[in-house]
Amino acid sequence: MTYPKRWLIVPAAGIGQRMQAECPKQYLRIQSRFILDITLSRLLDALPFDGCMVPLNSSDDWWNETEASRDTRVSTCMGGEERADSVRAALQALSDKASPEDWVLVHDAARPCVHRADLERLVSTVGSHPVGGLLAAPVADTLKKGDKSTTPEVVETVDRKHLWRALTPQMFRFGMLVEALENARRNELSVTDESSALEIFGKIPVLVEGRPDNIKVTVPADLELADFLLNRSK
């Protein structure tokens, strides 16, 4: 019996405008290492992959300084303007090696605190599922909906029951993800993660509970928190 292969995609073509830094957020340093290097090493050391593709920005001046650039497990391709464009480019770059029934895990470059146990739970939970699924965390905070004014006022309190925060990795069948992202592109639909593309395509992903400290570094305050979390997980 031939088992499906497992591929990893870590989009790194973003410019991280909210961070207001001199370089994209994936190239900021925590404990003297690029965030992207920390992220890739935690993923690649936790699970066996048949290949890893990192889509890069056409104006990337930092990749050659990374540890990952010298890692034979990692390949690169040209990314796109949006996350979905970069993931499509990576899927295309892997298409001569991958089969439709293979699994592909997509993970945020600026999410370095992912834990091995969560990765193992994701793989074991959705490994026999026809579609796939994603790590997610139940919403714990009270949610408020604001109006569109400059200083928003509360419109309502949103019931948080059954609400989850989407995390990464998100793990889907290779061929199905290709079709779902192409469907979104063809119909000019905006998708912010892979799961939303599958949902639009009529598929139902599985939610796999992950640790809430699997944070995404987005604003400057996140750097200090990520540093603390990584120190604690040593």
C-alpha positions as CSV (number, residue, x, y, z in Angstrom):
1,M,0.0,0.0,0.0
2,T,1.3,3.4,-1.0
3,Y,0.8,6.0,1.8
4,P,0.0,9.7,0.9
5,K,3.1,11.9,1.0
6,R,3.1,14.9,3.3
7,W,4.2,18.4,2.1
8,L,4.8,21.6,4.0
9,I,4.2,25.2,2.7
10,V,5.2,28.2,4.7
11,P,4.2,31.4,2.8
12,A,6.9,34.1,3.5
13,A,6.1,36.7,0.8
14,G,4.3,39.2,3.1
15,I,5.7,42.6,4.0
16,G,4.1,42.9,7.5
17,Q,2.8,46.5,7.4
18,R,1.3,46.4,10.8
19,M,4.6,45.6,12.4
20,Q,6.1,48.9,11.2
21,A,9.6,47.5,11.1
22,E,12.5,47.9,8.7
23,C,12.0,44.3,7.4
24,P,9.1,41.9,7.0
25,K,8.0,40.4,10.3
26,Q,9.3,36.9,9.4
27,Y,12.8,38.4,9.3
28,L,12.6,40.0,12.7
29,R,14.7,38.2,15.3
30,I,13.8,36.4,18.5
31,Q,16.7,35.1,20.6
32,S,19.1,36.1,17.8
33,R,17.3,34.0,15.2
34,F,14.9,35.0,12.4
35,I,11.3,34.2,13.2
36,L,11.1,32.3,9.9
37,D,14.0,30.1,10.9
38,I,12.4,29.3,14.3
39,T,9.1,28.5,12.6
40,L,10.6,26.2,10.0
41,S,12.9,24.3,12.4
42,R,10.0,23.6,14.8
43,L,7.9,22.2,12.0
44,L,10.6,20.2,10.2
45,D,12.0,18.8,13.5
46,A,8.6,17.8,14.7
47,L,7.2,15.9,11.7
48,P,8.6,14.1,8.7
49,F,7.8,15.8,5.4
50,D,8.5,14.8,1.8
51,G,9.3,18.4,0.9
52,C,8.9,22.0,2.1
53,M,8.2,25.0,-0.1
54,V,8.6,28.6,1.0
55,P,7.2,31.2,-1.3
56,L,9.2,34.5,-1.2
57,N,8.6,38.0,-2.2
58,S,10.3,39.1,-5.4
59,S,12.1,41.9,-3.5
60,D,13.3,39.6,-0.6
61,D,16.8,40.7,0.5
62,W,16.9,38.5,3.7
63,W,16.4,34.9,2.7
64,N,20.0,34.2,1.9
65,E,20.9,35.1,5.5
66,T,18.7,32.5,7.0
67,E,19.5,29.1,8.4
68,A,16.7,27.6,6.2
69,S,18.4,28.8,3.0
70,R,21.1,26.2,3.7
71,D,18.7,23.4,4.7
72,T,18.4,20.8,2.0
73,R,14.9,20.0,3.1
74,V,13.7,23.5,2.1
75,S,13.0,24.8,-1.4
76,T,11.7,28.2,-2.4
77,C,9.5,29.7,-5.2
78,M,8.2,33.1,-6.1
79,G,5.2,34.1,-4.0
80,G,2.3,36.3,-4.9
81,E,0.6,39.5,-3.7
82,E,-1.8,37.8,-1.4
83,R,-1.4,34.7,0.8
84,A,-3.6,32.6,-1.4
85,D,-1.5,33.6,-4.4
86,S,1.6,32.4,-2.6
87,V,0.1,29.1,-1.6
88,R,-1.1,28.5,-5.2
89,A,2.4,29.2,-6.4
90,A,3.9,26.7,-3.9
91,L,1.4,24.1,-4.9
92,Q,2.3,24.6,-8.5
93,A,6.0,24.3,-7.7
94,L,5.3,21.0,-5.9
95,S,2.9,19.6,-8.5
96,D,5.4,17.5,-10.4
97,K,6.2,15.6,-7.2
98,A,2.8,15.5,-5.4
99,S,-0.3,13.5,-5.9
100,P,-3.9,14.7,-5.4
101,E,-4.4,12.5,-2.4
102,D,-1.2,13.7,-0.7
103,W,-1.5,15.9,2.4
104,V,-0.2,19.5,2.5
105,L,0.2,21.5,5.7
106,V,0.2,25.3,5.4
107,H,1.6,27.3,8.3
108,D,2.1,31.0,8.9
109,A,5.7,32.1,8.7
110,A,5.2,34.4,11.7
111,R,3.7,31.7,14.0
112,P,6.9,30.3,15.6
113,C,5.3,29.0,18.9
114,V,3.6,26.0,17.4
115,H,4.0,22.8,19.6
116,R,4.9,19.3,18.5
117,A,2.0,17.8,20.3
118,D,-0.5,20.0,18.4
119,L,1.1,19.0,15.1
120,E,0.9,15.3,16.0
121,R,-2.7,15.7,17.1
122,L,-3.6,17.5,13.8
123,V,-2.0,14.8,11.7
124,S,-3.5,11.9,13.7
125,T,-7.0,13.4,13.8
126,V,-7.4,14.3,10.1
127,G,-5.1,11.7,8.6
128,S,-8.1,9.6,7.4
129,H,-10.5,12.4,6.7
130,P,-11.5,13.0,3.0
131,V,-11.0,16.8,3.3
132,G,-8.7,17.7,6.2
133,G,-8.8,20.2,8.9
134,L,-7.0,22.9,10.9
135,L,-5.7,23.7,14.3
136,A,-8.1,26.1,16.1
137,A,-8.7,27.5,19.6
138,P,-12.1,28.1,21.2
139,V,-12.8,31.8,21.7
140,A,-12.5,32.6,25.4
141,D,-13.0,36.4,25.4
142,T,-16.3,38.2,25.3
143,L,-16.8,39.5,21.8
144,K,-18.2,42.9,20.9
145,K,-19.3,44.1,17.5
146,G,-18.6,47.7,16.8
147,D,-20.0,50.2,14.4
148,K,-18.0,51.9,11.6
149,S,-17.3,55.2,13.3
150,T,-13.8,56.5,13.9
151,T,-14.2,55.8,17.6
152,P,-16.4,52.6,17.4
153,E,-19.3,52.1,19.7
154,V,-20.7,48.7,20.7
155,V,-23.5,47.5,18.5
156,E,-23.9,44.2,20.2
157,T,-22.2,41.4,22.2
158,V,-21.6,38.4,20.0
159,D,-22.4,34.9,21.4
160,R,-19.0,33.2,21.5
161,K,-20.5,29.7,21.9
162,H,-19.2,27.5,19.0
163,L,-16.7,30.3,17.9
164,W,-13.1,29.3,17.2
165,R,-9.9,31.2,16.3
166,A,-8.4,29.7,13.2
167,L,-4.7,28.8,13.8
168,T,-2.2,27.0,11.6
169,P,-1.1,24.6,10.3
170,Q,-4.1,23.8,8.2
171,M,-3.9,20.4,6.6
172,F,-5.8,19.4,3.4
173,R,-5.6,17.0,0.5
174,F,-3.3,18.4,-2.2
175,G,-5.6,18.1,-5.2
176,M,-8.6,19.5,-3.3
177,L,-6.7,22.5,-2.0
178,V,-5.5,23.3,-5.6
179,E,-9.1,23.1,-6.8
180,A,-10.5,25.2,-4.0
181,L,-7.9,28.0,-4.3
182,E,-8.4,28.0,-8.1
183,N,-12.1,28.3,-7.6
184,A,-11.7,31.3,-5.3
185,R,-9.3,32.9,-7.8
186,R,-11.6,32.3,-10.8
187,N,-14.6,33.7,-9.0
188,E,-12.6,36.7,-7.5
189,L,-13.4,35.6,-4.0
190,S,-11.2,36.8,-1.1
191,V,-10.0,34.0,1.2
192,T,-7.9,34.7,4.3
193,D,-6.9,31.1,4.9
194,E,-7.0,27.7,3.3
195,S,-10.0,26.5,5.2
196,S,-12.2,29.4,3.9
197,A,-11.3,28.4,0.4
198,L,-12.4,24.8,1.1
199,E,-15.6,26.0,2.7
200,I,-16.5,28.1,-0.3
201,F,-15.8,25.1,-2.4
202,G,-18.5,23.2,-0.5
203,K,-16.2,21.1,1.8
204,I,-16.3,20.8,5.5
205,P,-13.0,20.9,7.3
206,V,-12.4,19.5,10.8
207,L,-11.6,21.7,13.8
208,V,-8.7,20.3,15.9
209,E,-8.2,22.0,19.2
210,G,-4.8,23.6,19.5
211,R,-3.0,25.5,22.2
212,P,-4.0,29.2,22.3
213,D,-0.4,30.2,22.7
214,N,0.3,29.3,19.1
215,I,0.3,33.1,18.4
216,K,1.0,34.9,15.2
217,V,3.5,37.8,15.4
218,T,1.6,40.7,13.9
219,V,2.2,43.8,16.0
220,P,5.4,44.9,18.0
221,A,4.0,43.7,21.4
222,D,3.7,40.1,20.0
223,L,7.5,39.9,19.8
224,E,8.0,40.0,23.5
225,L,5.2,37.5,24.1
226,A,6.6,35.1,21.5
227,D,10.1,35.4,23.2
228,F,8.5,34.5,26.5
229,L,6.6,31.6,25.1
230,L,9.6,30.2,23.3
231,N,11.7,30.4,26.4
232,R,9.1,28.6,28.4
233,S,8.8,25.8,25.9
234,K,12.5,24.9,25.9
